[in-house]
Amino acid sequence: LNEEIKLYNLPPVVKMTQREVESKETIDLNLNFSEGYICAETIVPYPPGVPIILPGEQISRELIDFMMKNSILEKNVIRSSNLSSGKIRVIV
């Protein structure tokens, strides 16, 4: 629970608006190698149903570690294209 609170207290690093993201080319990249890339999808683990990253935000090491440690890849994730296979959609 403390890790989740810490993650949600980190301010997102927004690099693009969601509208800008829609016009960019994307690829599905292995989550372990996605640090520093700009996310192109919304990741919403359910439960609790609260987004942990939105399109246009930069992917941080803290987010990757949180997702791996808390088995986010194995949970029901709303609106993720390929997270169950360990990949996240990013801007090229």
C-alpha positions, 0 to 999 in steps of 0.5 A: 500500500505504501508503494501505491501511495508513493506512486500516486504522489509522484507528479506525472511528467507530461510530454504531449497532450492526448490529442498530440499522441493520437497523431503519432506513430506507436509501437508495443515495447517491452515494459522493461525497456520503456523507461523514458518513452512517452506512453500512448495508452491509458493503463487502468488496473482493475481493481481499483480502476484508477489510471496509473499512466495516461497517454502523453506521460513519460514512463518512469522507472518507478512506474515500471518497478511498481507494475512489475512488483505488484503483478499489474501485468497479471491483473485485469487492465482496462484499455491496455492493448498488450500489457498482459504480454509484458508490452506497453504502447509508446510513441516512436 
